[in-house]
């Protein structure tokens, strides 16, 4: 049996990133199901996802549209966190 050095921090990071990716996937699936039930009408808000803003502003006028958030914003966050998770797992192994 090999003795591995203490890697509690990396294991914690893997678990944390896994939870974040899983949470983002659940949010995206819930939003997609909501908009599918509403015939892809992005004018209504699902109140499931996050508020996403254009740029650094946090004013209500700079909110992204529901369509942009569901079709581009959340999937890109899922991709980014998944790539980060995959790289941390690859480094750990």
PDB file as gemmi writes it, atoms N, CA and C in Angstrom:
CRYST1    1.000    1.000    1.000  90.00  90.00  90.00 P 1                      
ATOM      1  N   UNK A   1       0.822  -1.175   0.000  1.00  0.00           N  
ATOM      2  CA  UNK A   1       0.000   0.000   0.000  1.00  0.00           C  
ATOM      3  C   UNK A   1       0.872   1.246   0.000  1.00  0.00           C  
ATOM      4  N   UNK A   2       0.499   2.222  -0.796  1.00  0.00           N  
ATOM      5  CA  UNK A   2       1.239   3.479  -0.850  1.00  0.00           C  
ATOM      6  C   UNK A   2       0.738   4.415   0.241  1.00  0.00           C  
ATOM      7  N   UNK A   3       1.645   5.160   0.794  1.00  0.00           N  
ATOM      8  CA  UNK A   3       1.272   6.221   1.723  1.00  0.00           C  
ATOM      9  C   UNK A   3       1.228   7.534   0.970  1.00  0.00           C  
ATOM     10  N   UNK A   4       0.062   8.139   0.935  1.00  0.00           N  
ATOM     11  CA  UNK A   4      -0.100   9.405   0.246  1.00  0.00           C  
ATOM     12  C   UNK A   4       0.068  10.543   1.245  1.00  0.00           C  
ATOM     13  N   UNK A   5       0.627  11.662   0.791  1.00  0.00           N  
ATOM     14  CA  UNK A   5       0.735  12.815   1.692  1.00  0.00           C  
ATOM     15  C   UNK A   5      -0.651  13.358   2.022  1.00  0.00           C  
ATOM     16  N   UNK A   6      -0.744  14.054   3.127  1.00  0.00           N  
ATOM     17  CA  UNK A   6      -2.030  14.630   3.537  1.00  0.00           C  
ATOM     18  C   UNK A   6      -2.536  15.564   2.446  1.00  0.00           C  
ATOM     19  N   UNK A   7      -3.725  15.316   2.004  1.00  0.00           N  
ATOM     20  CA  UNK A   7      -4.292  16.127   0.918  1.00  0.00           C  
ATOM     21  C   UNK A   7      -5.719  16.523   1.255  1.00  0.00           C  
ATOM     22  N   UNK A   8      -5.963  16.829   2.517  1.00  0.00           N  
ATOM     23  CA  UNK A   8      -7.317  17.181   2.933  1.00  0.00           C  
ATOM     24  C   UNK A   8      -7.831  18.431   2.218  1.00  0.00           C  
ATOM     25  N   UNK A   9      -6.963  19.387   1.954  1.00  0.00           N  
ATOM     26  CA  UNK A   9      -7.379  20.621   1.290  1.00  0.00           C  
ATOM     27  C   UNK A   9      -7.831  20.376  -0.132  1.00  0.00           C  
ATOM     28  N   UNK A  10      -7.129  19.507  -0.837  1.00  0.00           N  
ATOM     29  CA  UNK A  10      -7.496  19.218  -2.225  1.00  0.00           C  
ATOM     30  C   UNK A  10      -8.795  18.421  -2.261  1.00  0.00           C  
ATOM     31  N   UNK A  11      -8.955  17.488  -1.342  1.00  0.00           N  
ATOM     32  CA  UNK A  11     -10.196  16.717  -1.292  1.00  0.00           C  
ATOM     33  C   UNK A  11     -11.365  17.638  -0.976  1.00  0.00           C  
ATOM     34  N   UNK A  12     -11.176  18.579  -0.054  1.00  0.00           N  
ATOM     35  CA  UNK A  12     -12.227  19.547   0.253  1.00  0.00           C  
ATOM     36  C   UNK A  12     -12.564  20.383  -0.973  1.00  0.00           C  
ATOM     37  N   UNK A  13     -11.550  20.805  -1.734  1.00  0.00           N  
ATOM     38  CA  UNK A  13     -11.787  21.601  -2.942  1.00  0.00           C  
ATOM     39  C   UNK A  13     -12.556  20.792  -3.981  1.00  0.00           C  
ATOM     40  N   UNK A  14     -12.230  19.519  -4.115  1.00  0.00           N  
ATOM     41  CA  UNK A  14     -12.941  18.663  -5.069  1.00  0.00           C  
ATOM     42  C   UNK A  14     -14.403  18.520  -4.666  1.00  0.00           C  
ATOM     43  N   UNK A  15     -14.646  18.303  -3.379  1.00  0.00           N  
ATOM     44  CA  UNK A  15     -16.026  18.171  -2.906  1.00  0.00           C  
ATOM     45  C   UNK A  15     -16.786  19.481  -3.100  1.00  0.00           C  
ATOM     46  N   UNK A  16     -16.159  20.601  -2.756  1.00  0.00           N  
ATOM     47  CA  UNK A  16     -16.807  21.902  -2.897  1.00  0.00           C  
ATOM     48  C   UNK A  16     -17.126  22.209  -4.355  1.00  0.00           C  
ATOM     49  N   UNK A  17     -16.173  21.988  -5.249  1.00  0.00           N  
ATOM     50  CA  UNK A  17     -16.421  22.237  -6.669  1.00  0.00           C  
ATOM     51  C   UNK A  17     -17.487  21.290  -7.210  1.00  0.00           C  
ATOM     52  N   UNK A  18     -17.495  20.057  -6.739  1.00  0.00           N  
ATOM     53  CA  UNK A  18     -18.527  19.108  -7.161  1.00  0.00           C  
ATOM     54  C   UNK A  18     -19.914  19.559  -6.744  1.00  0.00           C  
ATOM     55  N   UNK A  19     -20.032  20.086  -5.533  1.00  0.00           N  
ATOM     56  CA  UNK A  19     -21.319  20.591  -5.047  1.00  0.00           C  
ATOM     57  C   UNK A  19     -21.755  21.804  -5.871  1.00  0.00           C  
ATOM     58  N   UNK A  20     -20.818  22.683  -6.193  1.00  0.00           N  
ATOM     59  CA  UNK A  20     -21.148  23.871  -6.995  1.00  0.00           C  
ATOM     60  C   UNK A  20     -21.640  23.459  -8.382  1.00  0.00           C  
ATOM     61  N   UNK A  21     -20.939  22.529  -9.020  1.00  0.00           N  
ATOM     62  CA  UNK A  21     -21.346  22.066 -10.358  1.00  0.00           C  
ATOM     63  C   UNK A  21     -22.713  21.395 -10.291  1.00  0.00           C  
ATOM     64  N   UNK A  22     -22.931  20.567  -9.284  1.00  0.00           N  
ATOM     65  CA  UNK A  22     -24.217  19.903  -9.137  1.00  0.00           C  
ATOM     66  C   UNK A  22     -25.336  20.908  -8.910  1.00  0.00           C  
ATOM     67  N   UNK A  23     -25.098  21.914  -8.064  1.00  0.00           N  
ATOM     68  CA  UNK A  23     -26.091  22.949  -7.817  1.00  0.00           C  
ATOM     69  C   UNK A  23     -26.427  23.713  -9.094  1.00  0.00           C  
ATOM     70  N   UNK A  24     -25.395  24.089  -9.862  1.00  0.00           N  
ATOM     71  CA  UNK A  24     -25.637  24.816 -11.113  1.00  0.00           C  
ATOM     72  C   UNK A  24     -26.403  23.958 -12.113  1.00  0.00           C  
ATOM     73  N   UNK A  25     -26.120  22.659 -12.166  1.00  0.00           N  
ATOM     74  CA  UNK A  25     -26.853  21.768 -13.062  1.00  0.00           C  
ATOM     75  C   UNK A  25     -28.325  21.677 -12.664  1.00  0.00           C  
ATOM     76  N   UNK A  26     -28.593  21.576 -11.369  1.00  0.00           N  
ATOM     77  CA  UNK A  26     -29.985  21.504 -10.897  1.00  0.00           C  
ATOM     78  C   UNK A  26     -30.724  22.793 -11.236  1.00  0.00           C  
ATOM     79  N   UNK A  27     -30.089  23.942 -11.020  1.00  0.00           N  
ATOM     80  CA  UNK A  27     -30.709  25.228 -11.340  1.00  0.00           C  
ATOM     81  C   UNK A  27     -31.005  25.313 -12.836  1.00  0.00           C  
ATOM     82  N   UNK A  28     -30.056  24.907 -13.661  1.00  0.00           N  
ATOM     83  CA  UNK A  28     -30.253  24.977 -15.115  1.00  0.00           C  
ATOM     84  C   UNK A  28     -31.377  24.049 -15.565  1.00  0.00           C  
ATOM     85  N   UNK A  29     -31.424  22.848 -15.041  1.00  0.00           N  
ATOM     86  CA  UNK A  29     -32.480  21.902 -15.421  1.00  0.00           C  
ATOM     87  C   UNK A  29     -33.847  22.434 -14.988  1.00  0.00           C  
ATOM     88  N   UNK A  30     -33.927  22.987 -13.773  1.00  0.00           N  
ATOM     89  CA  UNK A  30     -35.205  23.546 -13.315  1.00  0.00           C  
ATOM     90  C   UNK A  30     -35.656  24.704 -14.200  1.00  0.00           C  
ATOM     91  N   UNK A  31     -34.716  25.549 -14.610  1.00  0.00           N  
ATOM     92  CA  UNK A  31     -35.085  26.668 -15.482  1.00  0.00           C  
ATOM     93  C   UNK A  31     -35.502  26.176 -16.862  1.00  0.00           C  
ATOM     94  N   UNK A  32     -34.780  25.222 -17.413  1.00  0.00           N  
ATOM     95  CA  UNK A  32     -35.155  24.691 -18.723  1.00  0.00           C  
ATOM     96  C   UNK A  32     -36.539  24.048 -18.680  1.00  0.00           C  
ATOM     97  N   UNK A  33     -36.830  23.315 -17.621  1.00  0.00           N  
ATOM     98  CA  UNK A  33     -38.158  22.716 -17.496  1.00  0.00           C  
ATOM     99  C   UNK A  33     -39.237  23.786 -17.361  1.00  0.00           C  
ATOM    100  N   UNK A  34     -38.960  24.848 -16.614  1.00  0.00           N  
ATOM    101  CA  UNK A  34     -39.920  25.945 -16.465  1.00  0.00           C  
ATOM    102  C   UNK A  34     -40.224  26.578 -17.814  1.00  0.00           C  
ATOM    103  N   UNK A  35     -39.188  26.902 -18.576  1.00  0.00           N  
ATOM    104  CA  UNK A  35     -39.420  27.576 -19.854  1.00  0.00           C  
ATOM    105  C   UNK A  35     -40.000  26.627 -20.898  1.00  0.00           C  
ATOM    106  N   UNK A  36     -39.692  25.344 -20.799  1.00  0.00           N  
ATOM    107  CA  UNK A  36     -40.314  24.387 -21.722  1.00  0.00           C  
ATOM    108  C   UNK A  36     -41.815  24.300 -21.452  1.00  0.00           C  
ATOM    109  N   UNK A  37     -42.200  24.271 -20.152  1.00  0.00           N  
ATOM    110  CA  UNK A  37     -43.632  24.229 -19.809  1.00  0.00           C  
ATOM    111  C   UNK A  37     -44.349  25.495 -20.263  1.00  0.00           C  
ATOM    112  N   UNK A  38     -43.632  26.606 -20.361  1.00  0.00           N  
ATOM    113  CA  UNK A  38     -44.230  27.877 -20.784  1.00  0.00           C  
ATOM    114  C   UNK A  38     -43.968  28.174 -22.252  1.00  0.00           C  
ATOM    115  N   UNK A  39     -43.767  27.131 -23.049  1.00  0.00           N  
ATOM    116  CA  UNK A  39     -43.555  27.250 -24.501  1.00  0.00           C  
ATOM    117  C   UNK A  39     -42.409  28.189 -24.849  1.00  0.00           C  
ATOM    118  N   UNK A  40     -41.348  28.113 -24.083  1.00  0.00           N  
ATOM    119  CA  UNK A  40     -40.117  28.879 -24.310  1.00  0.00           C  
ATOM    120  C   UNK A  40     -40.368  30.377 -24.326  1.00  0.00           C  
ATOM    121  N   UNK A  41     -41.311  30.830 -23.523  1.00  0.00           N  
ATOM    122  CA  UNK A  41     -41.600  32.246 -23.378  1.00  0.00           C  
ATOM    123  C   UNK A  41     -40.644  32.815 -22.322  1.00  0.00           C  
ATOM    124  N   UNK A  42     -39.594  33.474 -22.772  1.00  0.00           N  
ATOM    125  CA  UNK A  42     -38.590  34.007 -21.861  1.00  0.00           C  
ATOM    126  C   UNK A  42     -38.988  35.358 -21.270  1.00  0.00           C  
ATOM    127  N   UNK A  43     -40.200  35.830 -21.560  1.00  0.00           N  
ATOM    128  CA  UNK A  43     -40.666  37.087 -20.974  1.00  0.00           C  
ATOM    129  C   UNK A  43     -41.049  36.914 -19.509  1.00  0.00           C  
ATOM    130  N   UNK A  44     -41.430  35.706 -19.122  1.00  0.00           N  
ATOM    131  CA  UNK A  44     -41.752  35.459 -17.716  1.00  0.00           C  
ATOM    132  C   UNK A  44     -40.482  34.997 -16.992  1.00  0.00           C  
ATOM    133  N   UNK A  45     -40.391  35.360 -15.724  1.00  0.00           N  
ATOM    134  CA  UNK A  45     -39.202  35.017 -14.945  1.00  0.00           C  
ATOM    135  C   UNK A  45     -39.475  33.760 -14.142  1.00  0.00           C  
ATOM    136  N   UNK A  46     -38.532  32.836 -14.135  1.00  0.00           N  
ATOM    137  CA  UNK A  46     -38.712  31.569 -13.426  1.00  0.00           C  
ATOM    138  C   UNK A  46     -38.465  31.715 -11.929  1.00  0.00           C  
ATOM    139  N   UNK A  47     -37.760  32.749 -11.515  1.00  0.00           N  
ATOM    140  CA  UNK A  47     -37.373  32.968 -10.114  1.00  0.00           C  
ATOM    141  C   UNK A  47     -36.591  31.791  -9.544  1.00  0.00           C  
ATOM    142  N   UNK A  48     -35.903  31.057 -10.397  1.00  0.00           N  
ATOM    143  CA  UNK A  48     -35.099  29.917  -9.968  1.00  0.00           C  
ATOM    144  C   UNK A  48     -33.630  30.279  -9.997  1.00  0.00           C  
ATOM    145  N   UNK A  49     -33.192  30.898 -11.063  1.00  0.00           N  
ATOM    146  CA  UNK A  49     -31.770  31.156 -11.262  1.00  0.00           C  
ATOM    147  C   UNK A  49     -31.285  32.412 -10.590  1.00  0.00           C  
ATOM    148  N   UNK A  50     -30.051  32.712 -10.882  1.00  0.00           N  
ATOM    149  CA  UNK A  50     -29.390  33.881 -10.331  1.00  0.00           C  
ATOM    150  C   UNK A  50     -29.716  35.116 -11.154  1.00  0.00           C  
ATOM    151  N   UNK A  51     -29.531  36.271 -10.545  1.00  0.00           N  
ATOM    152  CA  UNK A  51     -29.576  37.508 -11.318  1.00  0.00           C  
ATOM    153  C   UNK A  51     -28.200  37.689 -11.936  1.00  0.00           C  
ATOM    154  N   UNK A  52     -28.162  37.928 -13.242  1.00  0.00           N  
ATOM    155  CA  UNK A  52     -26.902  38.167 -13.933  1.00  0.00           C  
ATOM    156  C   UNK A  52     -26.963  39.553 -14.550  1.00  0.00           C  
ATOM    157  N   UNK A  53     -25.879  40.268 -14.411  1.00  0.00           N  
ATOM    158  CA  UNK A  53     -25.807  41.650 -14.869  1.00  0.00           C  
ATOM    159  C   UNK A  53     -24.834  41.761 -16.027  1.00  0.00           C  
ATOM    160  N   UNK A  54     -25.091  42.752 -16.885  1.00  0.00           N  
ATOM    161  CA  UNK A  54     -24.152  43.079 -17.958  1.00  0.00           C  
ATOM    162  C   UNK A  54     -23.063  43.961 -17.371  1.00  0.00           C  
ATOM    163  N   UNK A  55     -21.846  43.498 -17.369  1.00  0.00           N  
ATOM    164  CA  UNK A  55     -20.745  44.300 -16.850  1.00  0.00           C  
ATOM    165  C   UNK A  55     -20.705  44.305 -15.337  1.00  0.00           C  
ATOM    166  N   UNK A  56     -20.136  45.364 -14.783  1.00  0.00           N  
ATOM    167  CA  UNK A  56     -19.940  45.461 -13.343  1.00  0.00           C  
ATOM    168  C   UNK A  56     -21.104  46.113 -12.617  1.00  0.00           C  
ATOM    169  N   UNK A  57     -22.040  46.643 -13.333  1.00  0.00           N  
ATOM    170  CA  UNK A  57     -23.151  47.363 -12.718  1.00  0.00           C  
ATOM    171  C   UNK A  57     -24.097  46.392 -12.027  1.00  0.00           C  
ATOM    172  N   UNK A  58     -24.724  46.845 -10.964  1.00  0.00           N  
ATOM    173  CA  UNK A  58     -25.739  46.038 -10.285  1.00  0.00           C  
ATOM    174  C   UNK A  58     -27.094  46.739 -10.277  1.00  0.00           C  
ATOM    175  N   UNK A  59     -27.298  47.628 -11.223  1.00  0.00           N  
ATOM    176  CA  UNK A  59     -28.597  48.298 -11.303  1.00  0.00           C  
ATOM    177  C   UNK A  59     -29.573  47.407 -12.071  1.00  0.00           C  
ATOM    178  N   UNK A  60     -30.849  47.572 -11.781  1.00  0.00           N  
ATOM    179  CA  UNK A  60     -31.882  46.740 -12.397  1.00  0.00           C  
ATOM    180  C   UNK A  60     -31.920  46.899 -13.921  1.00  0.00           C  
ATOM    181  N   UNK A  61     -31.480  48.045 -14.431  1.00  0.00           N  
ATOM    182  CA  UNK A  61     -31.481  48.272 -15.869  1.00  0.00           C  
ATOM    183  C   UNK A  61     -30.427  47.473 -16.608  1.00  0.00           C  
ATOM    184  N   UNK A  62     -29.434  46.965 -15.887  1.00  0.00           N  
ATOM    185  CA  UNK A  62     -28.346  46.217 -16.512  1.00  0.00           C  
ATOM    186  C   UNK A  62     -28.473  44.705 -16.346  1.00  0.00           C  
ATOM    187  N   UNK A  63     -29.646  44.220 -15.939  1.00  0.00           N  
ATOM    188  CA  UNK A  63     -29.857  42.777 -15.852  1.00  0.00           C  
ATOM    189  C   UNK A  63     -29.849  42.164 -17.240  1.00  0.00           C  
ATOM    190  N   UNK A  64     -29.273  40.972 -17.359  1.00  0.00           N  
ATOM    191  CA  UNK A  64     -29.335  40.272 -18.642  1.00  0.00           C  
ATOM    192  C   UNK A  64     -30.736  39.712 -18.826  1.00  0.00           C  
ATOM    193  N   UNK A  65     -31.060  39.390 -20.039  1.00  0.00           N  
ATOM    194  CA  UNK A  65     -32.389  38.837 -20.303  1.00  0.00           C  
ATOM    195  C   UNK A  65     -32.450  37.399 -19.780  1.00  0.00           C  
ATOM    196  N   UNK A  66     -33.658  36.915 -19.592  1.00  0.00           N  
ATOM    197  CA  UNK A  66     -33.835  35.537 -19.130  1.00  0.00           C  
ATOM    198  C   UNK A  66     -33.250  34.545 -20.131  1.00  0.00           C  
ATOM    199  N   UNK A  67     -33.438  34.840 -21.405  1.00  0.00           N  
ATOM    200  CA  UNK A  67     -32.921  33.953 -22.446  1.00  0.00           C  
ATOM    201  C   UNK A  67     -31.397  33.887 -22.407  1.00  0.00           C  
ATOM    202  N   UNK A  68     -30.741  35.014 -22.255  1.00  0.00           N  
ATOM    203  CA  UNK A  68     -29.283  35.042 -22.193  1.00  0.00           C  
ATOM    204  C   UNK A  68     -28.784  34.302 -20.966  1.00  0.00           C  
ATOM    205  N   UNK A  69     -29.468  34.491 -19.844  1.00  0.00           N  
ATOM    206  CA  UNK A  69     -29.064  33.821 -18.612  1.00  0.00           C  
ATOM    207  C   UNK A  69     -29.191  32.310 -18.736  1.00  0.00           C  
ATOM    208  N   UNK A  70     -30.319  31.837 -19.298  1.00  0.00           N  
ATOM    209  CA  UNK A  70     -30.583  30.402 -19.368  1.00  0.00           C  
ATOM    210  C   UNK A  70     -29.778  29.731 -20.473  1.00  0.00           C  
ATOM    211  N   UNK A  71     -29.639  30.397 -21.616  1.00  0.00           N  
ATOM    212  CA  UNK A  71     -28.985  29.765 -22.764  1.00  0.00           C  
ATOM    213  C   UNK A  71     -27.470  29.939 -22.775  1.00  0.00           C  
ATOM    214  N   UNK A  72     -26.958  30.987 -22.151  1.00  0.00           N  
ATOM    215  CA  UNK A  72     -25.523  31.254 -22.224  1.00  0.00           C  
ATOM    216  C   UNK A  72     -24.855  31.390 -20.856  1.00  0.00           C  
ATOM    217  N   UNK A  73     -25.445  32.162 -19.946  1.00  0.00           N  
ATOM    218  CA  UNK A  73     -24.791  32.481 -18.681  1.00  0.00           C  
ATOM    219  C   UNK A  73     -24.553  31.278 -17.793  1.00  0.00           C  
ATOM    220  N   UNK A  74     -25.623  30.587 -17.431  1.00  0.00           N  
ATOM    221  CA  UNK A  74     -25.486  29.431 -16.540  1.00  0.00           C  
ATOM    222  C   UNK A  74     -24.721  28.288 -17.193  1.00  0.00           C  
ATOM    223  N   UNK A  75     -24.960  27.956 -18.470  1.00  0.00           N  
ATOM    224  CA  UNK A  75     -24.140  26.900 -19.084  1.00  0.00           C  
ATOM    225  C   UNK A  75     -22.642  27.234 -19.110  1.00  0.00           C  
ATOM    226  N   UNK A  76     -22.298  28.505 -19.300  1.00  0.00           N  
ATOM    227  CA  UNK A  76     -20.879  28.866 -19.273  1.00  0.00           C  
ATOM    228  C   UNK A  76     -20.300  28.742 -17.871  1.00  0.00           C  
ATOM    229  N   UNK A  77     -21.096  29.059 -16.855  1.00  0.00           N  
ATOM    230  CA  UNK A  77     -20.624  28.863 -15.479  1.00  0.00           C  
ATOM    231  C   UNK A  77     -20.446  27.376 -15.185  1.00  0.00           C  
ATOM    232  N   UNK A  78     -21.364  26.541 -15.672  1.00  0.00           N  
ATOM    233  CA  UNK A  78     -21.235  25.095 -15.485  1.00  0.00           C  
ATOM    234  C   UNK A  78     -19.974  24.592 -16.167  1.00  0.00           C  
ATOM    235  N   UNK A  79     -19.725  25.051 -17.385  1.00  0.00           N  
ATOM    236  CA  UNK A  79     -18.527  24.645 -18.112  1.00  0.00           C  
ATOM    237  C   UNK A  79     -17.261  25.075 -17.377  1.00  0.00           C  
ATOM    238  N   UNK A  80     -17.228  26.312 -16.922  1.00  0.00           N  
ATOM    239  CA  UNK A  80     -16.047  26.816 -16.229  1.00  0.00           C  
ATOM    240  C   UNK A  80     -15.753  26.057 -14.945  1.00  0.00           C  
ATOM    241  N   UNK A  81     -16.782  25.856 -14.115  1.00  0.00           N  
ATOM    242  CA  UNK A  81     -16.574  25.124 -12.866  1.00  0.00           C  
ATOM    243  C   UNK A  81     -16.271  23.652 -13.124  1.00  0.00           C  
ATOM    244  N   UNK A  82     -16.844  23.076 -14.185  1.00  0.00           N  
ATOM    245  CA  UNK A  82     -16.545  21.680 -14.520  1.00  0.00           C  
ATOM    246  C   UNK A  82     -15.100  21.515 -14.968  1.00  0.00           C  
ATOM    247  N   UNK A  83     -14.616  22.461 -15.762  1.00  0.00           N  
ATOM    248  CA  UNK A  83     -13.209  22.403 -16.186  1.00  0.00           C  
ATOM    249  C   UNK A  83     -12.273  22.570 -14.997  1.00  0.00           C  
ATOM    250  N   UNK A  84     -12.625  23.465 -14.088  1.00  0.00           N  
ATOM    251  CA  UNK A  84     -11.826  23.642 -12.883  1.00  0.00           C  
ATOM    252  C   UNK A  84     -11.843  22.374 -12.034  1.00  0.00           C  
ATOM    253  N   UNK A  85     -13.006  21.772 -11.882  1.00  0.00           N  
ATOM    254  CA  UNK A  85     -13.118  20.526 -11.124  1.00  0.00           C  
ATOM    255  C   UNK A  85     -12.301  19.417 -11.779  1.00  0.00           C  
ATOM    256  N   UNK A  86     -12.398  19.292 -13.091  1.00  0.00           N  
ATOM    257  CA  UNK A  86     -11.653  18.253 -13.801  1.00  0.00           C  
ATOM    258  C   UNK A  86     -10.136  18.454 -13.660  1.00  0.00           C  
ATOM    259  N   UNK A  87      -9.696  19.698 -13.717  1.00  0.00           N  
ATOM    260  CA  UNK A  87      -8.250  19.947 -13.582  1.00  0.00           C  
ATOM    261  C   UNK A  87      -7.773  19.658 -12.169  1.00  0.00           C  
ATOM    262  N   UNK A  88      -8.557  20.003 -11.146  1.00  0.00           N  
ATOM    263  CA  UNK A  88      -8.162  19.706  -9.771  1.00  0.00           C  
ATOM    264  C   UNK A  88      -8.136  18.194  -9.534  1.00  0.00           C  
ATOM    265  N   UNK A  89      -9.107  17.492 -10.073  1.00  0.00           N  
ATOM    266  CA  UNK A  89      -9.124  16.032  -9.934  1.00  0.00           C  
ATOM    267  C   UNK A  89      -7.931  15.422 -10.663  1.00  0.00           C  
ATOM    268  N   UNK A  90      -7.619  15.915 -11.861  1.00  0.00           N  
ATOM    269  CA  UNK A  90      -6.475  15.386 -12.615  1.00  0.00           C  
ATOM    270  C   UNK A  90      -5.168  15.646 -11.882  1.00  0.00           C  
ATOM    271  N   UNK A  91      -5.032  16.800 -11.265  1.00  0.00           N  
ATOM    272  CA  UNK A  91      -3.818  17.097 -10.508  1.00  0.00           C  
ATOM    273  C   UNK A  91      -3.728  16.203  -9.278  1.00  0.00           C  
ATOM    274  N   UNK A  92      -4.863  15.965  -8.639  1.00  0.00           N  
ATOM    275  CA  UNK A  92      -4.880  15.144  -7.423  1.00  0.00           C  
ATOM    276  C   UNK A  92      -4.534  13.692  -7.718  1.00  0.00           C  
ATOM    277  N   UNK A  93      -4.965  13.199  -8.870  1.00  0.00           N  
ATOM    278  CA  UNK A  93      -4.691  11.803  -9.215  1.00  0.00           C  
ATOM    279  C   UNK A  93      -3.273  11.701  -9.713  1.00  0.00           C  
TER     280      UNK A  93                                                      
END                                                                             
